[in-house]
Amino acid sequence: MSNNWKPLVVVSAVCLSGSALASNHERVSKVGVDSHLMPLVSELLSEDGERTEVAVIDNIPQAMIDRDIRVGISERKWTDFEVAQFESETGYRPTELYFTADVVAIIANSDNPNDKITIDEIKSAFTCSEELSPVRWGNWENDQKPVMQPYAVDQGLKRHHKFSQWVECGDGTYSATQFVADEEELFSKLESNAEAVSYATYSDRLDEYKLLSIVDKIGVTYDLNKETILSGRYPLSSVYYMYLDIPPHRNYLSDDEKRFVSLALEQEYKEAFNNFGFISLPDEAIHRNKVRLGLVEPIVEGGYK
């Protein structure tokens, strides 16, 4: 039995104690969730009032390889080696579904002539350093190239691991970012200042604003859309996956499996996802999930890779 269990009650479920787990060598739960996603999952499960027992797990792939759980929601895609380990233990591969993603959008004033920004410019404008240096817009009328004026909502990225590490200052470091109280004030600053730039957790609410494309380290430009997000190509996104241990010969789902699978197949949870700073799945991703579960036929020749 692996030692990465952290039992947690969701709704009114009763979890086994750590000592009972150690002595009996039994599963605490058939469902495991990465700690980063636990607040979201708890909220999603509380909406139907059913009892569900869930374990917070540090290493979802290993827990499933060890057969500790049958359903896992992970903050990363499994490696090929982990999939091979699972297949070696079980004789079949885990079923992988999209679950959600958290995404940082870079927003500019609507009259800003720039349509894109590089990763290096983003880091220079928003990250912390011992000495601040001005970052200038690369494209401007009359070749003026004014200094970027960075803004952000205070504590607005608490659930985005990747980007929050860039913008959180330690002792002796400083940021040029001007923090505001809420998004209403943020958008006011953006529209009143042509040189303004901001970051915010993306959802459909931002589509009416000017969202800059991101140029990665090798010079490739990516627009912000759900296709680039879920493919893992948009640089400021993290994709989360649901994995299921379903033997090929089994043609049914347990009650716990049904509840969790519904989170990756239904649009009714969109508001809850957005409230926690995550995106809901587009219809294409939901269809892909249904194909993986054998519920519908693929809509592309050859199926999905």
PASEBA-1860 file (N, C-alpha, C; in nm, 3 decimals):
! residues 305
1> MSNNWKPL> 0.085/-0.120/0.000/0.000/0.000/0.000/0.087/0.123/0.000 ~ 0.059/0.219/-0.085/0.138/0.341/-0.089/0.110/0.426/0.033 ~ 0.199/0.520/0.062/0.187/0.600/0.184/0.152/0.745/0.154 ~ 0.086/0.771/0.039/0.056/0.909/0.005/-0.089/0.947/0.028 ~ -0.157/0.874/0.114/-0.298/0.901/0.143/-0.314/1.012/0.243 ~ -0.415/1.098/0.219/-0.457/1.199/0.314/-0.609/1.198/0.315 ~ -0.670/1.110/0.397/-0.816/1.095/0.394/-0.887/1.227/0.423 ~ -0.997/1.251/0.350/-1.073/1.374/0.367/-1.219/1.344/0.344
9> VVVSAVCL> -1.306/1.396/0.430/-1.450/1.376/0.415/-1.506/1.482/0.321 ~ -1.583/1.439/0.223/-1.656/1.529/0.137/-1.804/1.510/0.163 ~ -1.877/1.619/0.185/-2.018/1.619/0.225/-2.027/1.547/0.360 ~ -2.092/1.431/0.369/-2.111/1.366/0.498/-2.048/1.228/0.503 ~ -1.953/1.203/0.418/-1.890/1.071/0.416/-1.804/1.048/0.539 ~ -1.786/0.922/0.577/-1.703/0.885/0.690/-1.579/0.817/0.638 ~ -1.460/0.872/0.668/-1.335/0.815/0.621/-1.274/0.728/0.730 ~ -1.199/0.628/0.689/-1.126/0.548/0.783/-1.011/0.627/0.842
17> SGSALASN> -0.973/0.601/0.963/-0.859/0.667/1.023/-0.730/0.614/0.963 ~ -0.621/0.691/0.980/-0.493/0.648/0.928/-0.449/0.517/0.990 ~ -0.477/0.496/1.121/-0.435/0.372/1.186/-0.513/0.253/1.134 ~ -0.643/0.273/1.109/-0.723/0.164/1.054/-0.675/0.127/0.915 ~ -0.638/0.229/0.839/-0.586/0.203/0.705/-0.459/0.122/0.711 ~ -0.368/0.159/0.802/-0.239/0.090/0.809/-0.256/-0.054/0.855 ~ -0.349/-0.080/0.945/-0.363/-0.215/0.998/-0.439/-0.308/0.905 ~ -0.538/-0.255/0.836/-0.623/-0.341/0.755/-0.580/-0.349/0.609
25> HERVSKVG> -0.492/-0.256/0.565/-0.445/-0.255/0.426/-0.562/-0.255/0.329 ~ -0.663/-0.170/0.356/-0.778/-0.159/0.269/-0.781/-0.020/0.206 ~ -0.854/-0.008/0.096/-0.869/0.122/0.035/-0.949/0.215/0.125 ~ -0.900/0.339/0.144/-0.982/0.439/0.212/-1.099/0.478/0.121 ~ -1.072/0.486/-0.007/-1.172/0.529/-0.102/-1.135/0.478/-0.240 ~ -1.235/0.467/-0.326/-1.207/0.434/-0.465/-1.175/0.558/-0.546 ~ -1.187/0.677/-0.485/-1.171/0.803/-0.554/-1.062/0.886/-0.488 ~ -0.970/0.937/-0.569/-0.863/1.022/-0.517/-0.855/1.150/-0.597
33> VDSHLMPL> -0.819/1.260/-0.529/-0.812/1.391/-0.591/-0.684/1.461/-0.548 ~ -0.618/1.524/-0.642/-0.502/1.605/-0.609/-0.544/1.719/-0.516 ~ -0.459/1.750/-0.419/-0.495/1.849/-0.316/-0.530/1.985/-0.376 ~ -0.464/2.023/-0.484/-0.489/2.152/-0.547/-0.633/2.164/-0.596 ~ -0.696/2.050/-0.631/-0.830/2.051/-0.688/-0.938/2.019/-0.585 ~ -0.900/1.990/-0.462/-0.998/1.945/-0.364/-1.107/2.048/-0.335 ~ -1.077/2.178/-0.320/-1.186/2.273/-0.296/-1.289/2.274/-0.408 ~ -1.243/2.268/-0.532/-1.336/2.264/-0.646/-1.420/2.138/-0.643
41> VSELLSED> -1.356/2.022/-0.626/-1.429/1.895/-0.628/-1.530/1.889/-0.513 ~ -1.491/1.939/-0.396/-1.584/1.941/-0.282/-1.709/2.022/-0.315 ~ -1.690/2.135/-0.379/-1.805/2.219/-0.416/-1.892/2.149/-0.521 ~ -1.830/2.088/-0.620/-1.907/2.018/-0.723/-1.991/1.905/-0.664 ~ -1.931/1.830/-0.573/-2.002/1.716/-0.514/-2.110/1.760/-0.418 ~ -2.093/1.876/-0.355/-2.192/1.921/-0.257/-2.322/1.965/-0.323 ~ -2.318/1.989/-0.454/-2.437/2.042/-0.520/-2.551/1.941/-0.528 ~ -2.519/1.810/-0.529/-2.628/1.712/-0.538/-2.665/1.651/-0.403
49> GERTEVAV> -2.589/1.684/-0.296/-2.624/1.639/-0.162/-2.598/1.493/-0.134 ~ -2.538/1.419/-0.227/-2.511/1.278/-0.204/-2.385/1.261/-0.118 ~ -2.374/1.146/-0.054/-2.256/1.116/0.028/-2.147/1.057/-0.061 ~ -2.028/1.114/-0.049/-1.916/1.066/-0.128/-1.790/1.070/-0.044 ~ -1.713/0.964/-0.052/-1.588/0.955/0.022/-1.472/0.972/-0.074 ~ -1.388/1.071/-0.046/-1.278/1.105/-0.135/-1.150/1.117/-0.053 ~ -1.038/1.078/-0.113/-0.909/1.091/-0.047/-0.822/1.192/-0.122 ~ -0.758/1.281/-0.048/-0.659/1.370/-0.106/-0.529/1.292/-0.121
57> IDNIPQAM> -0.474/1.290/-0.242/-0.359/1.206/-0.272/-0.252/1.289/-0.340 ~ -0.128/1.272/-0.296/-0.017/1.349/-0.351/0.025/1.299/-0.488 ~ 0.010/1.169/-0.513/0.058/1.109/-0.637/-0.051/1.020/-0.695 ~ -0.137/1.079/-0.778/-0.249/1.005/-0.835/-0.204/0.886/-0.920 ~ -0.107/0.902/-1.010/-0.067/0.786/-1.091/-0.021/0.668/-1.007 ~ 0.063/0.692/-0.906/0.114/0.582/-0.824/0.003/0.515/-0.746 ~ -0.092/0.595/-0.696/-0.205/0.537/-0.621/-0.289/0.445/-0.710 ~ -0.304/0.480/-0.836/-0.381/0.395/-0.927/-0.300/0.274/-0.971
65> IDRDIRVG> -0.171/0.291/-0.989/-0.085/0.177/-1.021/-0.086/0.076/-0.907 ~ -0.087/0.127/-0.783/-0.092/0.040/-0.666/-0.232/-0.015/-0.638 ~ -0.331/0.027/-0.719/-0.472/-0.017/-0.707/-0.535/0.034/-0.578 ~ -0.485/0.145/-0.527/-0.546/0.206/-0.409/-0.678/0.274/-0.443 ~ -0.687/0.326/-0.564/-0.808/0.396/-0.608/-0.844/0.350/-0.748 ~ -0.968/0.373/-0.786/-1.015/0.339/-0.920/-1.045/0.463/-1.003 ~ -1.059/0.578/-0.937/-1.081/0.706/-1.004/-0.984/0.807/-0.946 ~ -0.916/0.881/-1.032/-0.823/0.982/-0.985/-0.832/1.109/-1.067
73> ISERKWTD> -0.834/1.225/-1.001/-0.832/1.353/-1.069/-0.696/1.416/-1.042 ~ -0.619/1.438/-1.150/-0.479/1.471/-1.138/-0.449/1.609/-1.196 ~ -0.351/1.678/-1.138/-0.313/1.810/-1.188/-0.216/1.803/-1.305 ~ -0.189/1.684/-1.353/-0.102/1.671/-1.470/-0.137/1.544/-1.548 ~ -0.091/1.541/-1.672/-0.108/1.423/-1.756/-0.005/1.317/-1.715 ~ -0.046/1.192/-1.716/0.048/1.085/-1.682/0.160/1.078/-1.785 ~ 0.277/1.038/-1.740/0.387/1.014/-1.832/0.366/0.879/-1.901 ~ 0.437/0.859/-2.012/0.430/0.730/-2.082/0.476/0.616/-1.991
81> FEVAQFES> 0.575/0.645/-1.906/0.625/0.542/-1.815/0.519/0.502/-1.713 ~ 0.444/0.600/-1.661/0.339/0.569/-1.563/0.227/0.489/-1.628 ~ 0.190/0.524/-1.752/0.088/0.447/-1.822/0.136/0.303/-1.844 ~ 0.264/0.287/-1.880/0.321/0.154/-1.901/0.321/0.073/-1.771 ~ 0.353/0.139/-1.659/0.349/0.071/-1.529/0.209/0.022/-1.497 ~ 0.110/0.109/-1.519/-0.028/0.072/-1.494/-0.069/-0.047/-1.581 ~ -0.033/-0.041/-1.708/-0.068/-0.149/-1.801/0.001/-0.279/-1.763 ~ 0.123/-0.269/-1.712/0.195/-0.388/-1.668/0.125/-0.453/-1.549
89> ETGYRPTE> 0.069/-0.372/-1.460/0.000/-0.424/-1.341/-0.138/-0.480/-1.374 ~ -0.208/-0.417/-1.469/-0.349/-0.450/-1.491/-0.376/-0.524/-1.621 ~ -0.288/-0.509/-1.720/-0.314/-0.567/-1.850/-0.391/-0.476/-1.944 ~ -0.421/-0.354/-1.901/-0.492/-0.258/-1.986/-0.450/-0.117/-1.943 ~ -0.482/-0.019/-2.026/-0.443/0.118/-2.001/-0.552/0.193/-1.924 ~ -0.515/0.295/-1.847/-0.618/0.375/-1.779/-0.698/0.456/-1.881 ~ -0.824/0.483/-1.849/-0.906/0.569/-1.934/-0.882/0.713/-1.894 ~ -0.840/0.794/-1.989/-0.806/0.934/-1.963/-0.914/1.026/-2.016
97> LYFTADVV> -0.965/1.116/-1.930/-1.063/1.216/-1.968/-1.011/1.355/-1.935 ~ -1.049/1.453/-2.016/-1.027/1.592/-1.976/-1.116/1.621/-1.855 ~ -1.064/1.701/-1.760/-1.146/1.743/-1.646/-1.167/1.894/-1.646 ~ -1.059/1.971/-1.646/-1.070/2.116/-1.651/-0.931/2.173/-1.677 ~ -0.919/2.303/-1.671/-0.789/2.370/-1.685/-0.797/2.503/-1.612 ~ -0.683/2.550/-1.564/-0.677/2.689/-1.519/-0.582/2.763/-1.612 ~ -0.621/2.886/-1.645/-0.556/2.960/-1.752/-0.538/3.105/-1.711 ~ -0.423/3.162/-1.741/-0.399/3.304/-1.720/-0.407/3.375/-1.854
105> AIIANSDN> -0.491/3.477/-1.860/-0.501/3.561/-1.979/-0.424/3.690/-1.956 ~ -0.359/3.739/-2.061/-0.292/3.869/-2.056/-0.380/3.967/-2.133 ~ -0.422/4.074/-2.065/-0.521/4.166/-2.118/-0.459/4.304/-2.138 ~ -0.494/4.367/-2.249/-0.442/4.501/-2.280/-0.558/4.597/-2.305 ~ -0.527/4.725/-2.306/-0.624/4.828/-2.342/-0.674/4.802/-2.484 ~ -0.801/4.828/-2.509/-0.861/4.796/-2.638/-0.797/4.872/-2.753 ~ -0.733/4.986/-2.727/-0.668/5.063/-2.832/-0.520/5.031/-2.846 ~ -0.471/4.939/-2.768/-0.329/4.904/-2.776/-0.299/4.841/-2.912
113> PNDKITID> -0.200/4.890/-2.985/-0.172/4.834/-3.118/-0.105/4.697/-3.115 ~ -0.060/4.651/-2.999/0.004/4.521/-2.988/-0.100/4.411/-2.976 ~ -0.078/4.302/-3.050/-0.169/4.187/-3.045/-0.106/4.068/-2.973 ~ 0.021/4.077/-2.940/0.089/3.966/-2.875/0.196/4.017/-2.780 ~ 0.241/3.927/-2.693/0.342/3.960/-2.594/0.425/3.834/-2.570 ~ 0.554/3.851/-2.548/0.641/3.735/-2.529/0.642/3.690/-2.383 ~ 0.680/3.566/-2.362/0.695/3.515/-2.226/0.797/3.598/-2.149 ~ 0.906/3.633/-2.211/1.008/3.714/-2.143/0.953/3.850/-2.103
121> EIKSAFTC> 0.872/3.911/-2.189/0.811/4.040/-2.155/0.714/4.027/-2.039 ~ 0.638/3.918/-2.037/0.545/3.895/-1.927/0.621/3.882/-1.795 ~ 0.725/3.801/-1.797/0.804/3.783/-1.675/0.868/3.914/-1.630 ~ 0.921/3.991/-1.724/0.986/4.116/-1.688/0.887/4.218/-1.633 ~ 0.764/4.219/-1.688/0.664/4.316/-1.645/0.603/4.283/-1.510 ~ 0.581/4.153/-1.482/0.503/4.115/-1.364/0.583/4.046/-1.253 ~ 0.696/3.985/-1.284/0.764/3.907/-1.181/0.845/3.996/-1.089 ~ 0.894/3.936/-0.983/0.964/4.009/-0.878/1.115/4.004/-0.900
129> SEELSPVR> 1.180/4.111/-0.863/1.325/4.117/-0.873/1.378/4.217/-0.771 ~ 1.508/4.212/-0.748/1.569/4.304/-0.653/1.572/4.447/-0.707 ~ 1.586/4.460/-0.839/1.586/4.591/-0.903/1.486/4.590/-1.018 ~ 1.396/4.689/-1.018/1.293/4.696/-1.122/1.347/4.767/-1.245 ~ 1.317/4.711/-1.362/1.355/4.772/-1.488/1.230/4.790/-1.573 ~ 1.213/4.905/-1.638/1.093/4.927/-1.720/1.089/4.834/-1.840 ~ 0.968/4.791/-1.874/0.946/4.706/-1.991/0.859/4.786/-2.088 ~ 0.905/4.798/-2.212/0.835/4.883/-2.308/0.756/4.801/-2.410
137> WGNWENDQ> 0.646/4.859/-2.455/0.568/4.797/-2.561/0.650/4.797/-2.690 ~ 0.647/4.687/-2.763/0.729/4.673/-2.881/0.675/4.744/-3.003 ~ 0.543/4.768/-3.007/0.482/4.827/-3.126/0.392/4.941/-3.082 ~ 0.422/5.062/-3.130/0.342/5.179/-3.093/0.351/5.283/-3.203 ~ 0.249/5.364/-3.215/0.251/5.466/-3.320/0.363/5.568/-3.294 ~ 0.422/5.616/-3.402/0.534/5.711/-3.396/0.656/5.653/-3.326 ~ 0.654/5.518/-3.313/0.769/5.448/-3.254/0.803/5.499/-3.114 ~ 0.699/5.536/-3.036/0.722/5.589/-2.902/0.764/5.481/-2.803
145> KPVMQPYA> 0.705/5.363/-2.813/0.734/5.250/-2.725/0.727/5.290/-2.577 ~ 0.606/5.320/-2.529/0.591/5.359/-2.388/0.612/5.241/-2.294 ~ 0.633/5.271/-2.168/0.654/5.169/-2.066/0.521/5.100/-2.032 ~ 0.524/4.968/-2.022/0.405/4.894/-1.979/0.367/4.933/-1.836 ~ 0.236/4.944/-1.812/0.184/4.974/-1.679/0.107/4.851/-1.629 ~ 0.172/4.763/-1.550/0.107/4.637/-1.512/0.010/4.652/-1.394 ~ -0.106/4.588/-1.408/-0.209/4.585/-1.303/-0.253/4.440/-1.280 ~ -0.308/4.415/-1.162/-0.364/4.283/-1.131/-0.453/4.294/-1.008
153> VDQGLKRH> -0.547/4.200/-0.997/-0.631/4.191/-0.878/-0.550/4.125/-0.766 ~ -0.551/4.184/-0.650/-0.478/4.127/-0.536/-0.531/3.988/-0.503 ~ -0.441/3.891/-0.491/-0.476/3.752/-0.462/-0.561/3.688/-0.571 ~ -0.550/3.740/-0.692/-0.634/3.691/-0.801/-0.588/3.561/-0.862 ~ -0.469/3.512/-0.826/-0.416/3.390/-0.887/-0.386/3.282/-0.784 ~ -0.455/3.280/-0.674/-0.420/3.188/-0.566/-0.433/3.042/-0.604 ~ -0.511/3.010/-0.710/-0.526/2.870/-0.750/-0.444/2.834/-0.873 ~ -0.373/2.929/-0.929/-0.293/2.898/-1.047/-0.148/2.881/-1.005
161> HKFSQWVE> -0.103/2.755/-0.996/0.029/2.725/-0.942/0.142/2.784/-1.025 ~ 0.138/2.762/-1.156/0.250/2.798/-1.243/0.276/2.948/-1.242 ~ 0.175/3.026/-1.274/0.195/3.169/-1.288/0.213/3.238/-1.154 ~ 0.144/3.190/-1.050/0.155/3.254/-0.919/0.297/3.247/-0.865 ~ 0.373/3.145/-0.903/0.513/3.136/-0.860/0.597/3.248/-0.921 ~ 0.556/3.295/-1.037/0.629/3.405/-1.101/0.604/3.538/-1.032 ~ 0.484/3.560/-0.983/0.443/3.696/-0.941/0.440/3.715/-0.790 ~ 0.468/3.611/-0.712/0.472/3.625/-0.567/0.613/3.664/-0.522
169> CGDGTYSA> 0.625/3.778/-0.457/0.756/3.832/-0.418/0.800/3.780/-0.282 ~ 0.929/3.751/-0.272/0.988/3.713/-0.145/1.061/3.831/-0.082 ~ 1.129/3.805/0.027/1.202/3.912/0.095/1.308/3.972/0.004 ~ 1.311/4.103/-0.001/1.412/4.172/-0.079/1.384/4.182/-0.228 ~ 1.267/4.136/-0.273/1.230/4.146/-0.415/1.103/4.229/-0.429 ~ 1.085/4.288/-0.545/0.976/4.383/-0.566/0.916/4.363/-0.704 ~ 0.792/4.409/-0.718/0.722/4.399/-0.845/0.668/4.537/-0.883 ~ 0.662/4.563/-1.013/0.606/4.689/-1.062/0.454/4.684/-1.072
177> TQFVADEE> 0.395/4.568/-1.046/0.251/4.551/-1.060/0.175/4.635/-0.958 ~ 0.074/4.706/-1.006/-0.016/4.782/-0.919/-0.140/4.697/-0.893 ~ -0.163/4.660/-0.767/-0.273/4.571/-0.734/-0.399/4.650/-0.701 ~ -0.512/4.596/-0.746/-0.642/4.658/-0.721/-0.731/4.560/-0.647 ~ -0.846/4.609/-0.601/-0.930/4.529/-0.512/-1.012/4.423/-0.584 ~ -1.060/4.453/-0.705/-1.148/4.359/-0.774/-1.139/4.380/-0.925 ~ -1.209/4.294/-0.999/-1.202/4.301/-1.145/-1.268/4.426/-1.201 ~ -1.368/4.478/-1.135/-1.432/4.601/-1.184/-1.330/4.715/-1.187
185> ELFSKLES> -1.251/4.726/-1.081/-1.148/4.829/-1.077/-1.038/4.799/-1.178 ~ -1.006/4.671/-1.194/-0.902/4.632/-1.289/-0.939/4.674/-1.431 ~ -1.061/4.642/-1.474/-1.102/4.675/-1.610/-1.113/4.826/-1.630 ~ -1.146/4.898/-1.524/-1.148/5.043/-1.531/-1.007/5.098/-1.557 ~ -0.909/5.042/-1.488/-0.770/5.084/-1.509/-0.725/5.053/-1.652 ~ -0.761/4.935/-1.701/-0.721/4.894/-1.835/-0.777/4.987/-1.943 ~ -0.902/5.024/-1.929/-0.966/5.104/-2.033/-0.930/5.252/-2.024 ~ -0.881/5.297/-1.910/-0.845/5.439/-1.895/-0.697/5.466/-1.919
193> NAEAVSYA> -0.618/5.361/-1.941/-0.474/5.375/-1.955/-0.429/5.294/-2.076 ~ -0.389/5.362/-2.181/-0.353/5.293/-2.305/-0.233/5.202/-2.289 ~ -0.145/5.232/-2.195/-0.023/5.151/-2.175/-0.045/5.036/-2.078 ~ -0.167/5.022/-2.025/-0.193/4.923/-1.921/-0.188/4.781/-1.975 ~ -0.147/4.689/-1.888/-0.149/4.546/-1.918/-0.181/4.474/-1.788 ~ -0.252/4.363/-1.798/-0.294/4.293/-1.677/-0.297/4.143/-1.702 ~ -0.296/4.067/-1.593/-0.323/3.924/-1.601/-0.447/3.894/-1.518 ~ -0.519/3.790/-1.557/-0.639/3.747/-1.485/-0.666/3.602/-1.519
201> TYSDRLDE> -0.728/3.531/-1.427/-0.769/3.394/-1.454/-0.879/3.395/-1.560 ~ -0.858/3.316/-1.665/-0.947/3.322/-1.780/-1.077/3.245/-1.759 ~ -1.186/3.304/-1.808/-1.311/3.234/-1.835/-1.380/3.314/-1.944 ~ -1.498/3.269/-1.986/-1.568/3.335/-2.097/-1.596/3.482/-2.070 ~ -1.597/3.524/-1.946/-1.627/3.663/-1.914/-1.524/3.759/-1.974 ~ -1.404/3.710/-2.004/-1.298/3.796/-2.056/-1.300/3.811/-2.208 ~ -1.387/3.738/-2.276/-1.384/3.737/-2.421/-1.417/3.873/-2.484 ~ -1.480/3.961/-2.408/-1.514/4.094/-2.463/-1.395/4.190/-2.455
209> YKLLSIVD> -1.287/4.148/-2.389/-1.170/4.235/-2.374/-1.060/4.194/-2.472 ~ -0.956/4.278/-2.483/-0.846/4.249/-2.574/-0.749/4.154/-2.506 ~ -0.746/4.030/-2.552/-0.659/3.927/-2.496/-0.539/3.911/-2.589 ~ -0.420/3.924/-2.534/-0.300/3.916/-2.615/-0.259/3.771/-2.638 ~ -0.213/3.741/-2.759/-0.153/3.612/-2.786/-0.017/3.605/-2.717 ~ 0.029/3.483/-2.691/0.154/3.462/-2.619/0.259/3.404/-2.713 ~ 0.377/3.464/-2.713/0.489/3.413/-2.792/0.580/3.334/-2.698 ~ 0.601/3.206/-2.728/0.679/3.124/-2.637/0.829/3.144/-2.658
217> KIGVTYDL> 0.909/3.064/-2.589/1.054/3.081/-2.587/1.118/3.062/-2.724 ~ 1.055/2.984/-2.811/1.116/2.960/-2.942/1.050/3.043/-3.052 ~ 0.965/3.138/-3.011/0.908/3.230/-3.107/0.776/3.191/-3.168 ~ 0.712/3.085/-3.119/0.582/3.042/-3.171/0.472/3.117/-3.097 ~ 0.375/3.169/-3.172/0.266/3.248/-3.115/0.141/3.162/-3.097 ~ 0.079/3.174/-2.978/-0.043/3.098/-2.948/-0.153/3.192/-2.905 ~ -0.267/3.186/-2.976/-0.387/3.256/-2.933/-0.444/3.186/-2.811 ~ -0.525/3.259/-2.736/-0.592/3.199/-2.621/-0.728/3.149/-2.665
225> NKETILSG> -0.742/3.019/-2.674/-0.872/2.957/-2.700/-0.870/2.817/-2.638 ~ -0.985/2.756/-2.630/-0.994/2.629/-2.557/-0.920/2.516/-2.628 ~ -0.901/2.529/-2.758/-0.827/2.425/-2.830/-0.679/2.431/-2.793 ~ -0.620/2.553/-2.791/-0.479/2.563/-2.754/-0.459/2.533/-2.605 ~ -0.559/2.563/-2.524/-0.550/2.535/-2.381/-0.546/2.384/-2.357 ~ -0.646/2.312/-2.408/-0.659/2.170/-2.378/-0.554/2.085/-2.448 ~ -0.496/2.138/-2.555/-0.386/2.067/-2.621/-0.255/2.086/-2.547 ~ -0.253/2.177/-2.449/-0.132/2.202/-2.372/-0.036/2.299/-2.438
233> RYPLSSVY> -0.078/2.362/-2.550/0.013/2.450/-2.623/0.013/2.593/-2.571 ~ -0.098/2.640/-2.514/-0.101/2.775/-2.461/-0.010/2.780/-2.338 ~ 0.091/2.868/-2.339/0.196/2.861/-2.235/0.150/2.889/-2.092 ~ 0.042/2.965/-2.074/-0.001/3.003/-1.938/-0.123/2.924/-1.895 ~ -0.119/2.794/-1.916/-0.232/2.709/-1.876/-0.182/2.580/-1.813 ~ -0.265/2.523/-1.729/-0.241/2.391/-1.671/-0.366/2.308/-1.691 ~ -0.353/2.192/-1.751/-0.466/2.105/-1.782/-0.475/1.995/-1.677 ~ -0.596/1.965/-1.633/-0.620/1.862/-1.532/-0.701/1.748/-1.593
241> YMYLDIPP> -0.671/1.628/-1.548/-0.727/1.508/-1.611/-0.795/1.419/-1.507 ~ -0.894/1.346/-1.554/-0.956/1.240/-1.475/-0.913/1.106/-1.533 ~ -0.868/1.015/-1.447/-0.828/0.882/-1.490/-0.917/0.778/-1.424 ~ -0.957/0.678/-1.502/-1.045/0.572/-1.454/-0.978/0.437/-1.475 ~ -0.994/0.351/-1.376/-0.948/0.213/-1.385/-1.069/0.126/-1.423 ~ -1.088/0.109/-1.554/-1.203/0.035/-1.605/-1.153/-0.082/-1.688 ~ -1.164/-0.204/-1.640/-1.121/-0.320/-1.720/-1.199/-0.329/-1.850 ~ -1.137/-0.377/-1.956/-1.205/-0.384/-2.087/-1.332/-0.467/-2.085
249> HRNYLSDD> -1.336/-0.569/-1.999/-1.451/-0.659/-1.998/-1.569/-0.602/-1.919 ~ -1.548/-0.492/-1.843/-1.656/-0.437/-1.758/-1.734/-0.333/-1.838 ~ -1.863/-0.351/-1.848/-1.947/-0.262/-1.927/-2.040/-0.177/-1.840 ~ -1.997/-0.147/-1.718/-2.078/-0.064/-1.629/-1.984/0.022/-1.545 ~ -2.040/0.124/-1.481/-1.966/0.209/-1.388/-2.029/0.198/-1.250 ~ -1.945/0.204/-1.147/-1.997/0.206/-1.011/-2.064/0.341/-0.986 ~ -2.137/0.352/-0.873/-2.204/0.478/-0.842/-2.104/0.592/-0.827 ~ -1.991/0.567/-0.757/-1.889/0.672/-0.743/-1.832/0.711/-0.878
257> EKRFVSLA> -1.807/0.612/-0.963/-1.754/0.641/-1.096/-1.852/0.725/-1.177 ~ -1.980/0.691/-1.168/-2.081/0.767/-1.241/-2.084/0.913/-1.198 ~ -2.076/0.935/-1.067/-2.081/1.072/-1.016/-1.963/1.152/-1.067 ~ -1.844/1.094/-1.062/-1.725/1.168/-1.104/-1.720/1.184/-1.255 ~ -1.758/1.082/-1.329/-1.759/1.094/-1.474/-1.855/1.204/-1.519 ~ -1.965/1.219/-1.450/-2.062/1.323/-1.488/-2.000/1.462/-1.481 ~ -1.901/1.482/-1.395/-1.834/1.612/-1.385/-1.758/1.647/-1.512 ~ -1.720/1.544/-1.587/-1.644/1.564/-1.711/-1.732/1.551/-1.835
265> LEQEYKEA> -1.863/1.537/-1.816/-1.953/1.517/-1.930/-2.066/1.618/-1.936 ~ -2.085/1.697/-1.831/-2.201/1.785/-1.823/-2.160/1.932/-1.818 ~ -2.240/2.019/-1.880/-2.215/2.163/-1.878/-2.280/2.231/-1.758 ~ -2.358/2.158/-1.681/-2.432/2.220/-1.572/-2.341/2.270/-1.460 ~ -2.215/2.226/-1.459/-2.123/2.267/-1.354/-2.038/2.387/-1.394 ~ -2.069/2.450/-1.506/-1.986/2.558/-1.561/-1.964/2.670/-1.459 ~ -2.069/2.713/-1.394/-2.058/2.825/-1.300/-1.965/2.792/-1.184 ~ -1.975/2.670/-1.132/-1.889/2.630/-1.021/-1.742/2.628/-1.065
273> FNNFGFIS> -1.714/2.573/-1.182/-1.577/2.574/-1.233/-1.524/2.717/-1.242 ~ -1.602/2.807/-1.303/-1.558/2.944/-1.323/-1.539/3.018/-1.191 ~ -1.625/2.992/-1.094/-1.613/3.058/-0.963/-1.483/3.023/-0.893 ~ -1.428/2.905/-0.923/-1.303/2.862/-0.862/-1.182/2.891/-0.951 ~ -1.203/2.965/-1.059/-1.092/3.003/-1.144/-1.053/2.900/-1.247 ~ -1.143/2.807/-1.280/-1.117/2.704/-1.380/-1.213/2.722/-1.498 ~ -1.177/2.665/-1.612/-1.268/2.672/-1.727/-1.354/2.546/-1.731 ~ -1.473/2.561/-1.785/-1.556/2.444/-1.812/-1.514/2.387/-1.947
281> LPDEAIHR> -1.543/2.261/-1.969/-1.499/2.196/-2.092/-1.585/2.241/-2.211 ~ -1.522/2.267/-2.325/-1.601/2.294/-2.446/-1.668/2.167/-2.494 ~ -1.766/2.183/-2.583/-1.842/2.068/-2.633/-1.752/1.964/-2.698 ~ -1.647/2.012/-2.768/-1.557/1.919/-2.836/-1.486/1.828/-2.736 ~ -1.444/1.885/-2.623/-1.375/1.805/-2.522/-1.470/1.707/-2.454 ~ -1.593/1.749/-2.431/-1.693/1.660/-2.373/-1.721/1.544/-2.468 ~ -1.730/1.573/-2.598/-1.751/1.465/-2.695/-1.632/1.370/-2.694 ~ -1.511/1.423/-2.685/-1.392/1.338/-2.680/-1.397/1.247/-2.558
289> NKVRLGLV> -1.441/1.301/-2.443/-1.455/1.219/-2.323/-1.555/1.106/-2.344 ~ -1.667/1.139/-2.409/-1.769/1.036/-2.433/-1.717/0.928/-2.527 ~ -1.634/0.968/-2.624/-1.573/0.869/-2.713/-1.483/0.777/-2.633 ~ -1.402/0.833/-2.543/-1.312/0.751/-2.461/-1.390/0.651/-2.375 ~ -1.510/0.687/-2.337/-1.593/0.599/-2.254/-1.679/0.505/-2.339 ~ -1.671/0.518/-2.471/-1.750/0.432/-2.558/-1.896/0.469/-2.564 ~ -1.930/0.594/-2.528/-2.071/0.635/-2.525/-2.118/0.687/-2.661 ~ -2.026/0.739/-2.744/-2.061/0.790/-2.876/-1.950/0.751/-2.973
297> EPIVEGGY> -1.977/0.771/-3.101/-1.878/0.744/-3.203/-1.791/0.868/-3.226 ~ -1.666/0.850/-3.268/-1.580/0.966/-3.299/-1.639/1.048/-3.414 ~ -1.610/1.179/-3.413/-1.655/1.264/-3.521/-1.541/1.300/-3.616 ~ -1.424/1.241/-3.591/-1.311/1.258/-3.682/-1.266/1.122/-3.730 ~ -1.220/1.116/-3.852/-1.177/0.988/-3.908/-1.058/0.933/-3.831 ~ -1.067/0.808/-3.791/-0.958/0.746/-3.717/-0.967/0.760/-3.568 ~ -1.067/0.836/-3.518/-1.084/0.850/-3.374/-0.991/0.953/-3.314 ~ -0.970/0.943/-3.183/-0.891/1.039/-3.110/-0.763/0.975/-3.060
305> K> -0.653/1.046/-3.066/-0.527/0.994/-3.018/-0.510/1.024/-2.871
END
